[in-house]
Amino acid sequence: MSKTKSPIELYTKEYYAACTLGGIVACGPTHSSVTPLDLIKCRLQVDPTLYRSNTSGIIQILKKEGLGKLFTGVGATCIGYSLQGAGKYGGYELFKRLYSTHLVKDEATAYKYRTSIYLLSSATAEFFADIMLCPFEAIKVKQQTTMPPWCNNVIEGWKKMYAKEGLNGFYKGITPLWCRQIPYTMCKFTSFERIVEAIYARLPTKKSEMSALQQISVSFVGGYMAGILCAIVSHPADVMVSKINNERKVNESMNVALKRIYSRIGFVGLWNGLPVRILMIGTLTSFQWLIYDSFKAYVGLPTSG
């Protein structure tokens, strides 16, 4: 990594703006690229008998619905996860700095309690990021789990949902979304930080002496390992998000809907589509860290970890 002074000073408005932009670049395109896997995963969560495997699901959709239908929900995915990426990555950097300087007395104490700071910072950032994501997640899930699709694009979906349920329709899945995304992001950032830390500790060369490409490679490996853990931790809530957005009745309380759905699918049903999600989330997480750290290196900021 070059030792020249960064053109962006750390912990300034420009720094957080760059991290926020990096989050958009990292999350929007990556989530959009795996829309076919997400489509199959969501449909299997609603009906586990629909496809025998990922491959059979893709083939079946191609034969019956055409190539374009493999990317059902891509518009809502791109918008929603771009907004979420902005809040998640930019917010994480902001809250990590705030908590490490205001909750502890010095750098040594911050380092000692770094895992707690990672967990708290990522949870706070994701809480706010999900508020931006939720309306588009609701449209995406509804579009992906109805056949033929409930709407053809984001604008049509937004109009139909608002006309039928008002603003409440966009946020009826916010609680299970928080239950899915907050543990996921806490696991994603914290495990990434500690895995990357462990990798650097075992390498013969110090991070400060490594090239940007070498550091980004470490981020990619750490990201994939963190992604596998994330997928497992958050999967039950992911199943419930899909079912709540697809099956929750108008004016039905969240608790009643959760109990009704759980009584039908049981504990085993909460794990429908897990192999697909491990593949999807592992790939997503690794490429998100790859893109995010590549962007940071490009603008002259240090890589993560």
TIGUZA-700762 format. One line per field, with one value per residue (C-alpha): residue number from 1; residue in one letter; x, z, y. Coordinates in steps of 0.05 Angstrom, whole numbers. Layout:
residues N
k: NUM | ...
r: A | ...
X: X | ...
Z: Z | ...
Y: Y | ...
This chain:
residues 305
k: 1 | 2 | 3 | 4 | 5 | 6 | 7 | 8 | 9 | 10 | 11 | 12 | 13 | 14 | 15 | 16 | 17 | 18 | 19 | 20 | 21 | 22 | 23 | 24 | 25 | 26 | 27 | 28 | 29 | 30 | 31 | 32 | 33 | 34 | 35 | 36 | 37 | 38 | 39 | 40 | 41 | 42 | 43 | 44 | 45 | 46 | 47 | 48 | 49 | 50 | 51 | 52 | 53 | 54 | 55 | 56 | 57 | 58 | 59 | 60 | 61 | 62 | 63 | 64 | 65 | 66 | 67 | 68 | 69 | 70 | 71 | 72 | 73 | 74 | 75 | 76 | 77 | 78 | 79 | 80 | 81 | 82 | 83 | 84 | 85 | 86 | 87 | 88 | 89 | 90 | 91 | 92 | 93 | 94 | 95 | 96 | 97 | 98 | 99 | 100 | 101 | 102 | 103 | 104 | 105 | 106 | 107 | 108 | 109 | 110 | 111 | 112 | 113 | 114 | 115 | 116 | 117 | 118 | 119 | 120 | 121 | 122 | 123 | 124 | 125 | 126 | 127 | 128 | 129 | 130 | 131 | 132 | 133 | 134 | 135 | 136 | 137 | 138 | 139 | 140 | 141 | 142 | 143 | 144 | 145 | 146 | 147 | 148 | 149 | 150 | 151 | 152 | 153 | 154 | 155 | 156 | 157 | 158 | 159 | 160 | 161 | 162 | 163 | 164 | 165 | 166 | 167 | 168 | 169 | 170 | 171 | 172 | 173 | 174 | 175 | 176 | 177 | 178 | 179 | 180 | 181 | 182 | 183 | 184 | 185 | 186 | 187 | 188 | 189 | 190 | 191 | 192 | 193 | 194 | 195 | 196 | 197 | 198 | 199 | 200 | 201 | 202 | 203 | 204 | 205 | 206 | 207 | 208 | 209 | 210 | 211 | 212 | 213 | 214 | 215 | 216 | 217 | 218 | 219 | 220 | 221 | 222 | 223 | 224 | 225 | 226 | 227 | 228 | 229 | 230 | 231 | 232 | 233 | 234 | 235 | 236 | 237 | 238 | 239 | 240 | 241 | 242 | 243 | 244 | 245 | 246 | 247 | 248 | 249 | 250 | 251 | 252 | 253 | 254 | 255 | 256 | 257 | 258 | 259 | 260 | 261 | 262 | 263 | 264 | 265 | 266 | 267 | 268 | 269 | 270 | 271 | 272 | 273 | 274 | 275 | 276 | 277 | 278 | 279 | 280 | 281 | 282 | 283 | 284 | 285 | 286 | 287 | 288 | 289 | 290 | 291 | 292 | 293 | 294 | 295 | 296 | 297 | 298 | 299 | 300 | 301 | 302 | 303 | 304 | 305
r: M | S | K | T | K | S | P | I | E | L | Y | T | K | E | Y | Y | A | A | C | T | L | G | G | I | V | A | C | G | P | T | H | S | S | V | T | P | L | D | L | I | K | C | R | L | Q | V | D | P | T | L | Y | R | S | N | T | S | G | I | I | Q | I | L | K | K | E | G | L | G | K | L | F | T | G | V | G | A | T | C | I | G | Y | S | L | Q | G | A | G | K | Y | G | G | Y | E | L | F | K | R | L | Y | S | T | H | L | V | K | D | E | A | T | A | Y | K | Y | R | T | S | I | Y | L | L | S | S | A | T | A | E | F | F | A | D | I | M | L | C | P | F | E | A | I | K | V | K | Q | Q | T | T | M | P | P | W | C | N | N | V | I | E | G | W | K | K | M | Y | A | K | E | G | L | N | G | F | Y | K | G | I | T | P | L | W | C | R | Q | I | P | Y | T | M | C | K | F | T | S | F | E | R | I | V | E | A | I | Y | A | R | L | P | T | K | K | S | E | M | S | A | L | Q | Q | I | S | V | S | F | V | G | G | Y | M | A | G | I | L | C | A | I | V | S | H | P | A | D | V | M | V | S | K | I | N | N | E | R | K | V | N | E | S | M | N | V | A | L | K | R | I | Y | S | R | I | G | F | V | G | L | W | N | G | L | P | V | R | I | L | M | I | G | T | L | T | S | F | Q | W | L | I | Y | D | S | F | K | A | Y | V | G | L | P | T | S | G
X: 0 | 27 | 50 | 33 | -16 | -88 | -125 | -184 | -172 | -198 | -262 | -282 | -347 | -311 | -287 | -357 | -385 | -333 | -351 | -425 | -413 | -370 | -428 | -475 | -424 | -412 | -484 | -529 | -494 | -476 | -547 | -574 | -526 | -552 | -626 | -638 | -612 | -653 | -715 | -708 | -692 | -754 | -799 | -772 | -784 | -857 | -864 | -807 | -836 | -831 | -761 | -716 | -652 | -622 | -606 | -675 | -706 | -666 | -682 | -756 | -761 | -724 | -771 | -837 | -824 | -764 | -696 | -722 | -762 | -698 | -686 | -755 | -748 | -681 | -704 | -729 | -667 | -619 | -653 | -666 | -597 | -561 | -596 | -583 | -509 | -503 | -531 | -496 | -425 | -425 | -463 | -417 | -355 | -390 | -417 | -352 | -315 | -368 | -371 | -295 | -284 | -344 | -358 | -286 | -231 | -172 | -148 | -122 | -191 | -224 | -179 | -194 | -268 | -265 | -311 | -366 | -355 | -360 | -425 | -457 | -435 | -460 | -526 | -540 | -521 | -565 | -625 | -627 | -607 | -666 | -715 | -691 | -690 | -758 | -806 | -765 | -756 | -831 | -841 | -786 | -812 | -884 | -861 | -817 | -865 | -926 | -935 | -946 | -908 | -952 | -921 | -874 | -829 | -815 | -860 | -920 | -907 | -902 | -968 | -1005 | -980 | -995 | -1065 | -1081 | -1048 | -1021 | -954 | -964 | -957 | -885 | -866 | -907 | -844 | -798 | -795 | -774 | -728 | -693 | -691 | -657 | -612 | -587 | -558 | -534 | -496 | -469 | -442 | -419 | -378 | -353 | -332 | -300 | -260 | -236 | -223 | -183 | -145 | -128 | -105 | -59 | -31 | -10 | 21 | 96 | 87 | 54 | -9 | 25 | 78 | 30 | 5 | -67 | -80 | -54 | -97 | -159 | -146 | -147 | -213 | -242 | -223 | -246 | -311 | -329 | -316 | -358 | -413 | -422 | -432 | -480 | -524 | -533 | -546 | -598 | -633 | -694 | -712 | -701 | -753 | -802 | -791 | -810 | -872 | -894 | -890 | -927 | -978 | -992 | -1065 | -1089 | -1096 | -1066 | -1016 | -944 | -948 | -1010 | -980 | -914 | -950 | -997 | -940 | -894 | -950 | -956 | -882 | -850 | -777 | -754 | -790 | -747 | -687 | -718 | -670 | -609 | -559 | -580 | -572 | -503 | -480 | -514 | -492 | -422 | -412 | -446 | -407 | -339 | -351 | -380 | -317 | -275 | -312 | -316 | -242 | -223 | -263 | -230 | -161 | -179 | -197 | -135 | -166 | -138 | -172 | -217 | -194
Z: 0 | -18 | 42 | 9 | 45 | 31 | -11 | 36 | 109 | 155 | 194 | 156 | 118 | 54 | 85 | 106 | 39 | 4 | 48 | 34 | -41 | -34 | -1 | -58 | -110 | -70 | -54 | -111 | -169 | -129 | -104 | -173 | -205 | -163 | -175 | -208 | -146 | -102 | -144 | -136 | -62 | -48 | -87 | -51 | 16 | -3 | -37 | -24 | -75 | -133 | -157 | -144 | -145 | -166 | -235 | -246 | -222 | -273 | -329 | -311 | -310 | -376 | -409 | -380 | -369 | -412 | -398 | -375 | -319 | -286 | -266 | -237 | -182 | -206 | -206 | -134 | -114 | -145 | -114 | -46 | -36 | -62 | -8 | 43 | 23 | 32 | 102 | 122 | 101 | 112 | 177 | 202 | 192 | 226 | 286 | 295 | 302 | 349 | 394 | 397 | 417 | 462 | 497 | 517 | 546 | 500 | 440 | 483 | 514 | 445 | 419 | 479 | 467 | 391 | 381 | 421 | 382 | 316 | 338 | 364 | 304 | 252 | 289 | 292 | 219 | 196 | 236 | 196 | 130 | 134 | 139 | 69 | 43 | 69 | 17 | -41 | -7 | 1 | -74 | -94 | -51 | -74 | -147 | -141 | -102 | -146 | -213 | -259 | -224 | -185 | -221 | -279 | -250 | -187 | -206 | -220 | -156 | -115 | -142 | -132 | -61 | -40 | -71 | -35 | 33 | 38 | 70 | 119 | 61 | 50 | 123 | 142 | 139 | 177 | 241 | 208 | 162 | 224 | 254 | 190 | 171 | 239 | 261 | 190 | 188 | 259 | 237 | 170 | 196 | 261 | 233 | 174 | 219 | 263 | 205 | 167 | 231 | 240 | 167 | 173 | 239 | 204 | 141 | 138 | 114 | 154 | 125 | 119 | 75 | 29 | -38 | -47 | -90 | -35 | 18 | -26 | -37 | 39 | 41 | -12 | 27 | 93 | 61 | 34 | 101 | 136 | 85 | 100 | 174 | 156 | 114 | 169 | 224 | 187 | 145 | 190 | 191 | 116 | 106 | 150 | 112 | 47 | 78 | 115 | 53 | 12 | 62 | 116 | 115 | 115 | 187 | 215 | 272 | 264 | 323 | 296 | 226 | 253 | 297 | 240 | 190 | 240 | 261 | 188 | 168 | 234 | 253 | 193 | 146 | 171 | 136 | 67 | 13 | 59 | 9 | -43 | 7 | 29 | -44 | -56 | 8 | 8 | -62 | -48 | 15 | -14 | -76 | -34 | 8 | -55 | -89 | -26 | -10 | -83 | -83 | -19 | -46 | -111 | -74 | -30 | 34 | 74 | 63 | 116 | 173
Y: 0 | 68 | 109 | 175 | 219 | 202 | 255 | 245 | 258 | 203 | 215 | 277 | 289 | 271 | 206 | 184 | 206 | 162 | 103 | 114 | 116 | 54 | 19 | 37 | 11 | -53 | -72 | -50 | -85 | -148 | -161 | -147 | -197 | -255 | -240 | -308 | -344 | -298 | -311 | -387 | -380 | -338 | -384 | -445 | -411 | -402 | -470 | -520 | -569 | -520 | -537 | -597 | -555 | -488 | -515 | -546 | -481 | -440 | -489 | -490 | -414 | -409 | -459 | -433 | -359 | -339 | -310 | -242 | -273 | -299 | -227 | -215 | -163 | -136 | -63 | -64 | -103 | -52 | 8 | -23 | -52 | 9 | 50 | -4 | -7 | 67 | 64 | 0 | 16 | 90 | 83 | 28 | 72 | 130 | 92 | 53 | 119 | 149 | 89 | 79 | 152 | 165 | 99 | 85 | 128 | 112 | 72 | 15 | 5 | 11 | -44 | -88 | -82 | -79 | -138 | -105 | -40 | -78 | -111 | -47 | -5 | -54 | -64 | 10 | 22 | -35 | -11 | 53 | 21 | -27 | 31 | 52 | -20 | -45 | -14 | -42 | -110 | -114 | -100 | -149 | -207 | -197 | -194 | -256 | -301 | -292 | -326 | -291 | -234 | -187 | -127 | -115 | -61 | -20 | 38 | -7 | -46 | 18 | 44 | -22 | -32 | 40 | 37 | -28 | -20 | 50 | 64 | 7 | -42 | -21 | -34 | -94 | -136 | -87 | -129 | -194 | -154 | -125 | -195 | -220 | -163 | -138 | -206 | -216 | -150 | -158 | -225 | -198 | -140 | -170 | -237 | -202 | -156 | -214 | -262 | -211 | -193 | -267 | -273 | -213 | -240 | -304 | -272 | -261 | -189 | -133 | -102 | -34 | -65 | -102 | -75 | -53 | -115 | -161 | -127 | -131 | -205 | -215 | -177 | -223 | -286 | -258 | -235 | -304 | -337 | -285 | -293 | -367 | -351 | -294 | -339 | -390 | -340 | -300 | -353 | -368 | -294 | -290 | -345 | -308 | -242 | -278 | -309 | -247 | -204 | -257 | -284 | -232 | -212 | -140 | -114 | -178 | -164 | -185 | -234 | -268 | -274 | -302 | -353 | -374 | -383 | -419 | -467 | -487 | -493 | -512 | -507 | -548 | -501 | -443 | -474 | -482 | -456 | -453 | -484 | -432 | -376 | -400 | -398 | -331 | -296 | -324 | -298 | -232 | -218 | -234 | -190 | -134 | -130 | -137 | -79 | -36 | -42 | -33 | 31 | 55 | 40 | 76 | 140 | 135 | 107 | 48 | -20 | -50 | -94
